[in-house]
C-alpha cells in the first residue's frame, strides 16, 4: 500500500509541475527587433509592446497581431505607355512602404477594438 500512495503523489507532483510549466511558457513572449506586438485584454486594445521580452496574462491577454515595421518593397508589373513623341516605353515601378503608426494599423479609428 505504501508504494501505491507514493506513486500517486509522484504523479500529482508531475502533473502540477507540467501545468506550471505550461502557464509559464504561455506568459513569456519575445518580440523581434522589427516587430511590435498588439496586446488585447478581453478584446480591447491594451498595449503595443516594443522589441524585447514582455509578459501577458494567459487567459485575459492575447497577442493577435505582430506588426512588421521593416521597409517592405512591392513591385508592380511593367506598364506600356507612349511618350510625347509617340515612342512606346515600358514603365516598371517599385513601392517601398513602412508602417509608422503601429497602434492605429490594427485598431478601428481609435475605438479600442481590434479589427483583423
Secondary structure, 3 states (H helix, E strand, C coil): CHHHHHHHHHHHHHHHHHHHHHHHHHHEEEECCCEEEEEEECCEEEEEECCEEEECCCCCEEEEEEEECCCEEEEEEEEEEECCCCCEEEEEEEEEECCCCHHHHHECCCCCEECC
